[in-house]
Amino acid sequence: MSTGEIACTYAFLIFFDDGIPVTAEKIGALLKAANLSVESYWPNLFAKLAEKKSIDDLIINVASAVAAAPVAVAAPSAGSAAAAPLPEEKKIYK
């Protein structure tokens, strides 16, 4: 993700949390107040997304996709550092 995309995502979520309709101008004003500069197309893309999709639906879809994603756990190989025993904890208090 680019810095502009992340900044606009946070602005998008701030407006959603406060119940404020998302527009490119509002995103731009918020980013300017935060002293952030982004490529001019990012606020427009996020505003168009807000027009076409419900923010509630976007959040629910992302949350359900994350919950449904399988977790891949690699088994450590015999020569890897993960297989090495952990060092003993040092007690710094008595």
C-alpha positions as CSV (number, residue, x, y, z in Angstrom):
1,M,0.0,0.0,0.0
2,S,1.2,3.5,-0.8
3,T,1.2,6.3,1.8
4,G,-1.6,8.0,-0.1
5,E,-3.7,4.9,0.0
6,I,-3.2,4.4,3.7
7,A,-3.8,8.1,4.5
8,C,-7.1,8.1,2.5
9,T,-8.1,4.8,4.2
10,Y,-7.8,6.4,7.6
11,A,-9.6,9.5,6.5
12,F,-12.3,7.3,5.1
13,L,-12.7,5.4,8.4
14,I,-12.6,8.6,10.4
15,F,-15.5,10.0,8.4
16,F,-17.4,6.7,8.7
17,D,-16.9,6.6,12.5
18,D,-18.2,10.2,12.9
19,G,-21.2,9.5,10.5
20,I,-20.0,12.1,8.0
21,P,-20.5,11.5,4.3
22,V,-17.2,10.9,2.4
23,T,-16.3,13.3,-0.4
24,A,-13.0,14.0,-2.1
25,E,-13.0,17.5,-0.7
26,K,-13.4,16.4,2.9
27,I,-10.7,13.7,2.5
28,G,-8.4,16.4,1.0
29,A,-9.2,18.8,3.8
30,L,-8.5,16.2,6.5
31,L,-5.2,15.2,4.9
32,K,-4.2,18.9,4.6
33,A,-5.0,19.5,8.3
34,A,-2.9,16.4,9.1
35,N,-0.1,18.0,7.0
36,L,-0.1,15.0,4.6
37,S,0.2,15.3,0.9
38,V,-1.0,12.5,-1.4
39,E,-1.4,12.1,-5.1
40,S,-4.5,13.9,-6.3
41,Y,-6.3,10.8,-7.5
42,W,-6.5,9.0,-4.1
43,P,-9.2,11.2,-2.5
44,N,-11.3,11.0,-5.7
45,L,-11.0,7.2,-5.8
46,F,-12.1,6.8,-2.2
47,A,-15.0,9.3,-2.6
48,K,-16.2,7.3,-5.7
49,L,-16.0,4.1,-3.7
50,A,-18.1,5.7,-0.9
51,E,-20.7,6.6,-3.5
52,K,-20.9,3.1,-4.9
53,K,-20.5,0.9,-1.8
54,S,-21.8,1.1,1.7
55,I,-18.9,1.5,4.1
56,D,-20.6,-1.0,6.5
57,D,-20.6,-3.6,3.7
58,L,-16.9,-3.0,2.9
59,I,-15.9,-3.4,6.6
60,I,-18.1,-6.5,7.0
61,N,-16.7,-8.1,3.8
62,V,-13.1,-7.5,4.9
63,A,-13.7,-8.8,8.3
64,S,-15.4,-12.0,7.0
65,A,-12.7,-12.5,4.4
66,V,-10.0,-12.3,7.1
67,A,-11.9,-14.7,9.4
68,A,-12.4,-17.2,6.5
69,A,-8.7,-17.1,5.4
70,P,-6.8,-20.3,6.2
71,V,-3.8,-19.9,8.5
72,A,-0.7,-21.4,7.0
73,V,1.9,-22.5,9.6
74,A,5.2,-23.8,8.3
75,A,6.8,-26.6,10.3
76,P,10.3,-25.6,11.3
77,S,13.0,-27.6,9.5
78,A,15.7,-29.5,11.5
79,G,18.4,-26.9,10.7
80,S,16.3,-23.8,11.3
81,A,16.8,-21.4,14.2
82,A,13.1,-22.0,15.2
83,A,14.1,-25.5,16.2
84,A,16.8,-24.3,18.5
85,P,16.0,-24.4,22.3
86,L,15.0,-21.1,23.8
87,P,17.5,-19.4,26.2
88,E,16.6,-19.4,29.8
89,E,14.9,-16.3,31.2
90,K,16.9,-14.2,33.5
91,K,15.2,-13.0,36.7
92,I,15.9,-9.3,37.3
93,Y,14.0,-9.0,40.5
94,K,14.2,-10.9,43.8
